[in-house]
Amino acid sequence: MLLAVLALAGCSPQGSGSGNEAGAEVGTALATEGTQSSGVVGTESAKVGEVWYFALPVPYNTSSQAIEITEVALKRIPAGIKVLEYGAYHLEDAGGLPLLADDGGPHTPDFGKLKNYGLKPVKVKAGEESNIFYLAKLKITAPPKETARWCRFDYRQGSQAYSQTMDCEVELKVAK
């Protein structure tokens, strides 16, 4: 089992890229470099049928106006991985940022018992890092041939809709 956790103080989220959602402008409010955009999170001991939680980059609003995040998604989901749902949780409630955690693992938060802030838009103040992080709940349905990659954040700033894609990557290798 694997569980990677960043302490609250050491959490510097960010990624890189641009969005392309229909009707939305390409966003630039979210920071694009940092811990979660500098490598691949993964495990080599996953099994078909297992459920894993993958944390998307923690939103850091570098702009001078607040934003409201309305939706997140992984853009590349390979065959063998199914996204069951996305959620948004408070860093303190989860005991830090679980970059990758197996469902039922001894150090994995019970997300079913935590408040899911993703049921409505999440506001991130100007120049601040959110204390809410987003999570993808992934099920392994067959040995994945590639990584899941690119985290898309859709948000509103004032009356304008934006979409920004940030670098993030998770590799779930099935043990042979």
C-alpha positions in Angstrom: 0.0 0.0 0.0 1.1 3.5 -0.8 0.1 6.8 0.8 1.9 10.0 0.1 1.0 13.0 2.2 2.3 16.5 2.2 2.1 18.5 5.4 0.0 21.6 5.2 3.0 23.9 5.5 4.9 22.1 2.7 2.0 22.1 0.3 2.8 24.3 -2.8 0.3 23.3 -5.5 0.5 24.2 -9.1 0.9 22.9 -12.6 1.1 24.1 -16.1 -1.0 24.3 -19.2 -4.1 25.9 -20.6 -7.8 25.1 -20.7 -10.0 24.6 -23.7 -13.6 24.2 -22.5 -16.2 25.3 -25.0 -17.4 28.8 -24.2 -14.7 29.4 -21.7 -11.6 31.6 -22.0 -8.2 30.1 -21.4 -7.5 30.7 -17.7 -4.3 31.9 -16.2 -5.3 32.7 -12.6 -4.0 29.4 -11.1 -0.3 28.9 -10.3 1.4 26.6 -12.8 4.5 25.3 -11.2 5.2 23.4 -8.0 5.2 20.1 -6.1 2.4 18.3 -8.0 3.6 19.4 -11.5 7.1 18.2 -11.1 6.7 14.4 -11.4 4.5 11.4 -11.5 2.7 10.0 -8.5 2.1 6.3 -8.6 2.3 2.7 -7.4 3.6 -0.5 -8.9 1.5 -2.7 -6.7 -2.1 -1.9 -7.7 -4.6 -4.6 -8.4 -7.6 -4.8 -10.8 -10.7 -3.9 -8.9 -8.9 -1.6 -6.4 -10.0 2.0 -5.8 -7.4 4.8 -5.5 -7.7 8.4 -4.6 -5.5 10.9 -6.5 -5.2 14.5 -5.4 -5.2 17.2 -8.1 -3.0 20.2 -7.6 -4.2 22.4 -4.8 -5.6 25.6 -6.3 -3.4 28.7 -5.8 -5.0 31.9 -7.2 -2.2 34.1 -8.3 -4.5 36.8 -9.8 -5.8 40.0 -8.2 -9.5 38.8 -8.2 -11.2 35.9 -6.4 -12.2 32.9 -8.4 -14.9 30.2 -8.0 -14.0 26.8 -9.1 -17.0 25.1 -10.7 -15.6 21.8 -12.0 -12.5 19.7 -12.2 -11.5 16.7 -14.3 -8.7 14.6 -15.5 -8.3 15.1 -19.2 -6.5 11.9 -20.2 -8.0 8.8 -18.6 -6.5 5.6 -20.1 -8.3 2.4 -20.7 -8.2 0.4 -17.5 -9.0 3.3 -15.2 -12.5 4.5 -14.5 -13.2 7.8 -12.7 -15.9 7.1 -10.1 -16.2 10.6 -8.9 -14.5 13.9 -8.0 -14.7 15.5 -4.6 -13.3 18.5 -2.8 -12.1 18.3 0.8 -10.6 20.5 3.5 -6.9 19.9 4.0 -7.3 19.8 7.8 -10.2 17.4 7.7 -8.0 15.0 5.6 -5.0 15.4 7.8 -2.9 16.9 5.0 -2.8 16.3 1.2 -3.0 12.6 0.3 -1.3 12.7 -3.1 -2.2 9.0 -3.8 -4.0 6.7 -1.4 -5.6 3.3 -1.7 -9.2 3.0 -0.5 -9.3 1.4 2.9 -5.6 1.9 3.5 -4.5 2.5 7.2 -3.6 6.1 6.5 -6.3 6.9 4.0 -8.9 9.4 5.2 -12.5 8.1 5.1 -13.7 10.5 2.4 -17.2 9.2 2.7 -17.4 10.7 6.2 -15.8 14.0 5.3 -17.7 17.0 4.0 -17.5 17.2 0.2 -17.0 20.9 -0.6 -17.3 20.2 -4.3 -21.1 20.1 -4.3 -21.0 23.9 -4.9 -18.4 26.2 -6.3 -15.2 26.6 -4.2 -14.1 30.2 -3.8 -10.3 31.0 -3.7 -9.4 34.5 -2.7 -7.0 36.6 -4.8 -3.3 35.8 -4.1 -4.1 32.8 -1.8 -3.9 29.1 -1.8 -7.1 27.2 -1.2 -7.5 25.1 1.9 -9.8 22.9 -0.2 -8.2 20.3 -2.5 -9.8 18.2 -5.2 -9.6 14.5 -5.5 -10.3 11.9 -8.2 -11.6 8.6 -7.1 -10.3 6.0 -9.6 -11.1 2.3 -10.0 -8.7 0.0 -11.8 -10.8 -2.1 -14.3 -7.8 -3.6 -16.2 -4.1 -3.1 -16.3 -3.7 0.6 -17.5 -1.4 1.0 -20.5 -0.5 4.6 -19.7 -0.8 7.3 -17.0 -3.8 9.4 -16.2 -2.8 13.0 -16.9 -3.7 16.7 -17.1 -6.0 18.3 -14.5 -8.6 20.7 -15.8 -10.0 23.4 -13.6 -13.1 25.3 -14.7 -13.8 28.5 -12.8 -15.5 31.8 -12.9 -13.9 35.2 -12.2 -16.5 37.9 -12.1 -19.0 37.0 -14.9 -16.3 35.3 -17.1 -15.9 31.6 -17.4 -12.4 30.2 -17.7 -10.8 26.8 -18.1 -7.2 26.0 -17.2 -5.4 22.7 -17.6 -2.5 22.0 -15.2 0.1 19.3 -15.4 -0.6 16.4 -13.0 0.0 12.7 -13.6 -0.7 9.4 -11.8 0.6 6.0 -12.8 -1.2 2.9 -11.4 0.7 -0.2 -12.5 -0.9 -3.5 -11.8 1.4 -5.9 -10.0 2.2 -9.1 -12.0 
